[in-house]
Amino acid sequence: MKIGIRDARARLAELIEAAGGGDPVVLTRRRPGP
C-alpha cells in the first residue's frame, strides 16, 4: 500500500485534530499564527 506525502499529512492532521491538539504542527510551522 503506497501513500503519498499529501495523504499522509492530511491523515496526520486529522489524527492531531481528533486528539484535540489544535492546529497540526506541520501547518503551524509553515505559517506561524498567534
N, C-alpha and C positions, 0 to 999 in steps of 0.2 A: 504494500500500500504506500503510494507516494503522496506526500503532502507538500504543497507549495508554501513558500515563506508567508505569502499573504494569508493563506488559510490558517497557518499555524499562529500567526499574530492575532487574527480575528478570534480564533478559539481561545487563545491565552487571555485576550481582553475580556471575553465572555466569562471565563473562569474567575478572573480577578473581580469583575463586577458582581458576579453571583456570590463571591465570598465577602462582598461588602468592603472591598479595598479601595473603592472610589475610582479615580481615573487610573487607567492602565499605565504602568511605568513607562512603557515604550512611547505612548503619546505624550506623557508628561516630559520626557526627555527631549522629544522633538520640538515642542513649543511650550516653553515654561509658562505656567499660569500663576495666578496669585497664590 
